[in-house]
């Protein structure tokens, strides 16, 4: 009987230890693992300057697409903007801008001031469509291929290294 | 005759109870979703921009007819399992779900053994 008690106590101790071990080693930060190598969701956003809608099917004609979520009120978006301008010179990729929870006038002013790198400018005024892409803050960008599979998701402003990475992928 | 009426009343009451059970309370779902941009707050507790958007999406998903579990699954798919407070039943979390039941069974077994031993000693 004493042996059983000892074994039970040992297993309880082992269980508590393993719970702490797994819990403390668990990555509690938001990560993009769930999104990679998956097809992008169905979405429908309206154009920034038109009444029509832009949807998933419209991306099929591009070899590579970078979907960039941005806003005029977002300071890091200004930091990444030169990278997007450089990327817009690349022929094998199209950039789709999704203006996130922004005012149209402010968004246009931002693009007039810093340049427009987007092949397609769209808007998501209430942020609901962005949830479909797992966006929780901006800027965020999603690189997809012709099959609409997510190659990489960039959380935060795009850097020079990200530019090199994208250039390598699309060449 | 009275029994007939009683049965009808019971039927109506039970139907209203079951239909009430089917309705999903968005607040309950929001309480079980973590605000990713806040410090330990749920979507329900937070007024952040992110929480406001998630609240709207939860309402939309409910009106689309998704069940509570389907909504958690949708959110986990978009933001990872971390967004749901209640751990989901999968291989990784299986021990967490099974352990309380194992502890209950083992505890019961242990107490029964102890009582049997004590009974034998008193006899």
Interface residues (C-beta under 8 A of the other chain):
Chain A: X1 X4 X5 X8 X12 X15 X18 X19 X28 X30 X31 X33 X34 X35 X101 X126 X127 X128 X130 X131 X132 X133 X134 X136 X137
Chain B: X36 X37 X49 X50 X53 X54 X56 X57 X60 X76 X77 X78 X79 X80 X82 X95 X96 X99 X103 X106 X110 X113 X117
